[in-house]
């Protein structure tokens, strides 16, 4: 069975408003549930594709801080 996680996540959230997406991300992070990691990865991919080089550098710096 081949599941396209990217398209599944995108379709599940296509009609969601900003608050619903925010809550989903907050819950996934606070619950520390491993099963939500692919969804967060899809969100990160969407963010990365839309980010400017300046925003990408800012994201990288925040990730680096979080790794300390």
CNS distance restraints for C-alpha pairs under 8 A (distance, minus, plus):
assign (resid   3 and name CA) (resid   8 and name CA) 7.95 0.50 0.50
assign (resid   4 and name CA) (resid   8 and name CA) 6.14 0.50 0.50
assign (resid   5 and name CA) (resid   9 and name CA) 6.02 0.50 0.50
assign (resid   5 and name CA) (resid  38 and name CA) 7.46 0.50 0.50
assign (resid   5 and name CA) (resid  39 and name CA) 7.73 0.50 0.50
assign (resid   6 and name CA) (resid  10 and name CA) 6.15 0.50 0.50
assign (resid   6 and name CA) (resid  39 and name CA) 7.81 0.50 0.50
assign (resid   6 and name CA) (resid  42 and name CA) 5.94 0.50 0.50
assign (resid   7 and name CA) (resid  11 and name CA) 5.93 0.50 0.50
assign (resid   8 and name CA) (resid  12 and name CA) 6.11 0.50 0.50
assign (resid   9 and name CA) (resid  13 and name CA) 6.33 0.50 0.50
assign (resid   9 and name CA) (resid  39 and name CA) 6.19 0.50 0.50
assign (resid   9 and name CA) (resid  42 and name CA) 7.18 0.50 0.50
assign (resid  10 and name CA) (resid  14 and name CA) 5.72 0.50 0.50
assign (resid  13 and name CA) (resid  21 and name CA) 7.34 0.50 0.50
assign (resid  16 and name CA) (resid  20 and name CA) 5.82 0.50 0.50
assign (resid  16 and name CA) (resid  21 and name CA) 6.44 0.50 0.50
assign (resid  17 and name CA) (resid  21 and name CA) 6.44 0.50 0.50
assign (resid  18 and name CA) (resid  22 and name CA) 6.06 0.50 0.50
assign (resid  19 and name CA) (resid  23 and name CA) 6.07 0.50 0.50
assign (resid  20 and name CA) (resid  24 and name CA) 6.14 0.50 0.50
assign (resid  21 and name CA) (resid  25 and name CA) 6.23 0.50 0.50
assign (resid  22 and name CA) (resid  26 and name CA) 6.09 0.50 0.50
assign (resid  23 and name CA) (resid  27 and name CA) 5.95 0.50 0.50
assign (resid  24 and name CA) (resid  28 and name CA) 6.08 0.50 0.50
assign (resid  25 and name CA) (resid  29 and name CA) 6.16 0.50 0.50
assign (resid  25 and name CA) (resid  40 and name CA) 7.14 0.50 0.50
assign (resid  26 and name CA) (resid  30 and name CA) 6.00 0.50 0.50
assign (resid  27 and name CA) (resid  31 and name CA) 5.73 0.50 0.50
assign (resid  28 and name CA) (resid  32 and name CA) 6.17 0.50 0.50
assign (resid  28 and name CA) (resid  33 and name CA) 6.33 0.50 0.50
assign (resid  28 and name CA) (resid  36 and name CA) 5.88 0.50 0.50
assign (resid  28 and name CA) (resid  37 and name CA) 7.77 0.50 0.50
assign (resid  28 and name CA) (resid  40 and name CA) 7.81 0.50 0.50
assign (resid  29 and name CA) (resid  33 and name CA) 7.55 0.50 0.50
assign (resid  33 and name CA) (resid  37 and name CA) 7.42 0.50 0.50
assign (resid  36 and name CA) (resid  40 and name CA) 6.43 0.50 0.50
assign (resid  37 and name CA) (resid  41 and name CA) 6.09 0.50 0.50
assign (resid  38 and name CA) (resid  42 and name CA) 6.32 0.50 0.50
assign (resid  39 and name CA) (resid  43 and name CA) 6.36 0.50 0.50
assign (resid  40 and name CA) (resid  44 and name CA) 6.08 0.50 0.50
assign (resid  41 and name CA) (resid  45 and name CA) 6.10 0.50 0.50
assign (resid  42 and name CA) (resid  46 and name CA) 6.30 0.50 0.50
assign (resid  43 and name CA) (resid  47 and name CA) 6.19 0.50 0.50
assign (resid  44 and name CA) (resid  48 and name CA) 5.97 0.50 0.50
assign (resid  45 and name CA) (resid  49 and name CA) 6.16 0.50 0.50
assign (resid  46 and name CA) (resid  50 and name CA) 6.42 0.50 0.50
assign (resid  47 and name CA) (resid  51 and name CA) 6.07 0.50 0.50
assign (resid  48 and name CA) (resid  56 and name CA) 6.76 0.50 0.50
assign (resid  51 and name CA) (resid  55 and name CA) 5.46 0.50 0.50
assign (resid  51 and name CA) (resid  56 and name CA) 5.91 0.50 0.50
assign (resid  52 and name CA) (resid  56 and name CA) 6.12 0.50 0.50
assign (resid  53 and name CA) (resid  57 and name CA) 6.18 0.50 0.50
assign (resid  54 and name CA) (resid  58 and name CA) 6.31 0.50 0.50
assign (resid  55 and name CA) (resid  59 and name CA) 6.15 0.50 0.50
assign (resid  56 and name CA) (resid  60 and name CA) 6.19 0.50 0.50
assign (resid  57 and name CA) (resid  61 and name CA) 6.20 0.50 0.50
assign (resid  58 and name CA) (resid  62 and name CA) 6.25 0.50 0.50
assign (resid  59 and name CA) (resid  63 and name CA) 6.21 0.50 0.50
assign (resid  60 and name CA) (resid  64 and name CA) 6.10 0.50 0.50
assign (resid  61 and name CA) (resid  65 and name CA) 6.22 0.50 0.50
assign (resid  62 and name CA) (resid  66 and name CA) 6.21 0.50 0.50
assign (resid  63 and name CA) (resid  67 and name CA) 6.31 0.50 0.50
assign (resid  64 and name CA) (resid  68 and name CA) 6.84 0.50 0.50
